[in-house]
Each structure stands twice: as C-alpha cells, then as structure tokens.
Amino acid sequence: MSFYQVNPTQTEVLYSQAIEAAGLTGQETVIDAYSGIGTISLAMAKHAKQVYGVEIVPEAVADARDNAKLNGLTNVTFTVGKAEDAMQSWRDQKLPVDVLMVDPPRKGLAKEFIDAVGVLLPPKMVYVSCNPATLARDLKALAAFGYHAKQTQPVDMFPQTTSIESVTVLDR
C-alpha cells in the first residue's frame, strides 16, 4: 500500500536536491506533506530541528514510524490524515513552520491543500513534482498567496524516457 521510488540511485540525488533546496541549518521546523513511508522526512530530520510528516495512507505512516525507529530519529513525527486538515490543526496550535515540503502524486496538489497553504503561509516551500503540467498549475495557484518560484532543478529518474522529477523552491 506504500509508494516507493523505483530508482534508488536517482532517488538519493532527488532527495539531496530537495534538502539542499530547503536550505536547512538544523534549526528549522519542517512539514512534509504527502510523506508516504517517510523517506524525505527522515532524510530532512538529519538536517532540521523537527519534522512533521502527514500522509493519508495508514500503512505508509506505520512504515514511516518504523523507519524512524530503525534509523534512531526522534525529531520526526508522523500523522495519518489529509495534509490540509493536519496543516490547519498545526496552524491552530501555532506551530512555527519554516519549510513546507510537498511531494504529491501526479495529479498535483488539491485545491483544499493549496487553500491550507494560504492559511499556514510558511516562508519557504519545496515542491517535488513528477508532472510538469500540474506543477505549473499549482505554482500559478500558489502565486495568489504570494509565493514565487525561485528555482527548479530537474532530476532524470528514468533515463531514456520522457519521465522527469523536479525540485522547485518557492519563497514568499
């Protein structure tokens, strides 16, 4: 029931690019929306103060929690649920969010999620995308909340195909 990137060598490159794009110093609080089994969350936890992952698939969250234990990481917390609901809850709790990491499915970000970003308003977002069309659509919607794309780095996950992932940094 969990999603895995199937090219482990390029996945390491992709996640390294995402961590670099986040500009983590060890003092940040990060939300990883669509966190799946926690691969990005766990990689970021080594460079952040605290990471909160949220994923709608309970089995993936169970795997993420197991992965955190196996890696001895205590500064990461995983929640089962819709990302937009969790983000509203964290806003209500006045959680200080420095970076929002998103790695959505091919369909991109739901309108409800983008609206939740507009309420939470983290100063920086890192958007990992496997679909340039939905990325472009979502960047346009996020611009309404003051976000602008600072840079995009493509990562060729499947050489000799048209499939590509990208890492885009957005600032407010």
C-alpha positions in Angstrom: 0.0 0.0 0.0 3.0 2.3 0.1 4.7 4.2 -2.7 8.4 3.8 -3.4 10.7 5.5 -5.9 12.0 2.6 -8.0 15.4 4.1 -9.0 17.3 4.2 -5.7 20.4 5.9 -7.1 18.4 8.8 -8.6 16.1 8.9 -5.6 19.2 9.7 -3.4 20.0 12.6 -5.9 16.4 13.8 -5.8 16.2 13.9 -2.1 19.6 15.5 -1.7 18.4 18.2 -4.1 15.3 18.7 -2.0 17.2 19.0 1.2 19.7 21.4 -0.4 16.8 23.5 -1.8 15.2 23.7 1.7 18.4 25.4 3.0 18.3 23.6 6.3 20.6 24.7 9.1 19.4 22.4 11.9 17.1 25.0 13.5 14.0 24.6 11.2 10.6 23.1 11.7 9.6 21.3 8.6 6.3 19.9 7.4 6.5 17.1 4.9 3.1 16.8 3.2 2.4 13.6 1.3 5.2 12.0 3.4 4.5 8.4 2.4 6.8 6.0 4.1 8.9 8.9 5.4 11.9 8.8 3.1 12.1 12.6 2.6 11.0 13.3 6.2 13.8 11.0 7.6 16.4 12.5 5.3 15.4 16.0 6.3 15.3 15.1 10.0 19.0 14.8 9.9 19.3 18.5 9.0 16.3 20.0 10.8 15.2 20.7 14.3 11.8 18.9 13.9 10.0 17.3 11.0 6.2 16.6 10.9 5.1 14.2 8.2 1.5 13.8 7.1 0.1 11.0 4.9 -3.4 9.7 4.2 -2.4 6.1 3.8 -2.2 4.4 7.3 0.1 1.6 6.2 2.6 4.1 4.8 2.5 6.0 8.1 3.1 2.8 10.0 6.1 2.1 7.7 7.4 5.7 8.3 7.2 5.3 12.1 9.1 2.0 11.9 11.7 3.6 9.6 12.2 6.5 12.1 12.8 3.9 14.9 15.2 1.9 12.8 17.2 5.0 12.0 17.2 6.2 15.6 15.5 9.5 14.7 13.5 11.1 17.4 12.9 14.6 15.9 10.2 13.4 13.4 6.5 12.8 14.0 4.1 11.2 11.5 0.4 11.8 11.4 -2.3 9.9 9.4 -4.8 12.1 7.6 -5.3 14.6 4.9 -2.5 17.1 4.7 -4.8 20.1 4.6 -6.5 19.0 7.8 -3.2 18.4 9.6 -1.9 21.8 8.4 -5.0 23.6 9.8 -4.5 21.8 13.1 -0.8 22.8 13.3 -1.8 26.4 12.5 -4.4 26.3 15.3 -1.6 25.0 17.6 0.6 27.9 16.4 3.3 25.5 15.2 6.1 27.6 13.8 6.7 26.2 10.3 9.9 27.3 8.4 9.7 25.0 5.4 6.8 23.1 3.8 8.0 20.1 1.7 5.5 18.7 -0.8 5.8 15.6 -3.0 2.3 15.0 -4.3 1.0 12.3 -6.6 0.9 13.0 -10.4 -2.4 14.8 -10.0 -0.6 17.5 -8.0 -1.9 19.5 -5.1 -5.6 19.5 -4.3 -7.3 22.9 -4.1 -8.1 22.3 -0.5 -4.4 21.8 0.2 -3.4 25.0 -1.6 -6.0 26.8 0.4 -4.4 25.4 3.6 -1.0 26.6 2.4 -2.6 30.1 2.1 -3.7 29.9 5.8 -0.4 28.4 7.1 1.8 30.6 5.0 5.2 29.0 5.5 8.0 31.3 4.3 9.5 28.6 2.1 8.2 25.7 0.1 10.0 22.9 -1.7 7.8 21.2 -4.3 9.0 17.8 -5.7 7.0 17.1 -8.8 6.7 14.2 -11.3 4.3 16.1 -13.6 5.3 19.5 -15.1 1.7 20.3 -16.1 0.3 20.0 -12.5 3.4 21.8 -11.1 2.7 24.7 -13.4 -0.9 24.8 -12.5 -0.1 24.6 -8.7 2.6 27.3 -9.0 0.0 29.7 -10.5 -2.4 28.9 -7.7 0.2 29.4 -5.0 1.2 32.8 -6.5 -2.2 34.1 -5.3 -0.7 33.7 -1.7 2.5 35.5 -2.5 4.7 32.5 -3.5 7.0 32.7 -6.4 9.3 30.0 -7.9 12.9 30.8 -7.1 14.5 27.9 -9.0 13.7 24.5 -10.4 16.1 21.6 -10.7 15.2 18.6 -12.9 16.3 15.1 -11.9 16.2 12.4 -14.5 14.7 9.5 -12.6 14.2 7.2 -15.7 17.0 7.7 -18.3 15.9 7.4 -21.9 12.3 8.1 -21.1 10.3 11.3 -21.0 9.6 11.0 -17.3 11.4 13.5 -15.1 11.1 14.7 -11.5 11.8 18.3 -10.5 12.6 20.2 -7.3 11.2 23.7 -7.2 11.9 26.2 -4.4 9.2 28.8 -3.6 9.6 31.8 -1.4 7.1 34.3 -0.1 
